[in-house]
Amino acid sequence: MNYEEIFKALGDKKRIDILKTLNKKGSTCVCKLVDEFDLSQSKLSYHLKLLLDNNLIIKTSHGKWNYYDINKETLKSILNEETIEEMLK
């Protein structure tokens, strides 16, 4: 695990907001995430890639759409439960 890269990925407000949204909504289509955030699709893809590369989210494909969900196992391996709950409020 590359902790420096993981904490770098967690160090951006937009990426934390993405994690919060996924925590609340569960598995979400990328098309819904584009609507949710005031970001271009390319910017959103950049943030999702950083989260995905650091195993903070999980991607599943259904047809032509990608769905993303939070990877709580990775979060639990680096942060305590109280910190996760506070971060994802």
Summary of the structure (lengths in Angstrom):
residues: 89
radius of gyration: 12.4
end to end distance: 25.3
largest distance: 36.7
contacts: 236
relative contact order: 0.19
helix: 62%
strand: 16%
